[in-house]
């Protein structure tokens, strides 16, 4: 198991444990614990809706910044 999966699993177990505490009487935890759950549901619904509508996720295109004073890069842009 990768480190990131292990950390995600530990955080999920802690989150579930906090919900168990909230449902057993620690009512002050319900509000803050509900926020990540609601956000996760909203993101999942919106991603499903985008795929339902036929929008494909676009891959990010990164461009290296040109260093200041680099005339060769400026000449390449002018040639295009």
N, C-alpha and C positions, 0 to 999 in steps of 0.2 A: 504494500500500500504506500502510495506517495505521501510525502510530508503534508502537502496541501490537503489531501483527502483526509488524512488523520486529524489535522487541525479542524477541518470542517465537521468531521464526525464528533469531535470533542465539544465543539461549540454547539452543535445540535443537541447533544446530550445535556449540556448545561442549560440550554434554552428550554428543553422539555422539563428538566428538573425545576426550573423557575416557574413554569406553568403549573406544575403539580403543587408547588408552594402557593401560588396565587389561587388555585382552585380549592385549596384546603384552608383558606382564611386570610392569606396575606393580600387583601384586596387592593392595597396601594400599588401592587405590581401589575395589575391588569392593564392599565392604560399604556405604560411604556412597553409592555410585552406585546400588545396588540399592534403597535405601529409597524414593526418589521414584517409581521404576518400580513397585514393589510397591503403594505408596499409590495411584497412578493406576489400576492394575488393580483394586484393591479398590473404589475409588469408581465406576469404570465398571461393574463387576459389580453393585454395589448399586443404582445408578441403573437399570440394565437390569431388575433384579429388581423394583424398585418399579413400573416401567412394566408389567412382565409381570403383576404382581398387580393392576394396575388403579388404583394410587394416582396421582392427578394432582398435579403440583407446585402448591403454593399460593403465590400472590403475597403478598409481605409487605405488611402494612398498618401504615403509620406514622401516629402521631398526634402533633400538635404539643404539646409540654408547655405547660401554662398558667403564665404568669409568677406569682410569688408576689404575693399581694395583689390579684389580679384578681377582683373581686367579680362582674363581669358573667358570666364563665365559670362561676363557682360557681352563680349564679342559673339559668343555662341548664341545668346538670346537675340542679338541684333540680326544674325544671319538667318534666323527662322522666319 
